[in-house]
Amino acid sequence: MKPPVRPRRPHRPQGWRATASEWRRQVGLGLRQRRRLALGLALAAVAAVAASVFLVLAEAVVEGEPLAIDRALLLALRNPADPTDPLGPWWVELMMRDITALGSTAVLALLALSTLGYLLLLRKWGTALIVLCSVAGGAGASHVLKLLVQRPRPDLVPHGVPVLTLSFPSGHATSSAVVFLTLGALLASLQSSRKAAVYILASAASITALVGLSRVYLGVHWPSDVLAGWALGAGWAAACLMVSLWLRERSGQALPAQTDPA
């Protein structure tokens, strides 16, 4: 008489290799989730701080007279014996005019349109929409706020470049912060090296800072105009990047692994 046949157990992966592979997968998934959460919290903090700074400055500006520090900083960049003469040799003023052009509507529009065309070629529809909304929304917010606040341009010193619009907030500072920080953050998120990501973000922030400083040096903006523009642009860029992160989370796209911990 034959012994009864026992039913076969379902196949399960066995061995330390299968277990280690599953463990690495779970750890990697947990690290990516924590990284997304930390990034989202950081962006939310940036947006909140930027909004607070902008509201404080707007409230002070709406009250009337230029802030005392505005006058002091604007005059500090001029020859004490001749307020019409900016500090430094002649080539510094020429360099500042070149730098301020990086925040102009024409330059930023060309950069944004080139980026949009590239994203559309890659069929990155969601990212392209985020970039479009970020750039258009930042420019629109700056224009509307200028009309609401109605702050005139500085009259302490001659203007180094022609200006046609109102002063608060600085459109150059706002738009350059939106465009350079948004594109820099999106490009940094594609890097596998932490050093490369930090370099890209630092470069974007440096260009944004230089554009804003050039507006004060050329006498076409109060320092508080530029600071408000930086806050508005950085806050808007952070908000748009939060939306991009949320859409990426829903679509299941993982952030690239940082292979270089340095």
Helices and strands as residue ranges (DSSP letters): H 16-62, H 68-76, E 78-79, E 82-86, H 90-100, G 101-103, H 105-121, H 125-149, H 171-188, H 194-217, H 223-251
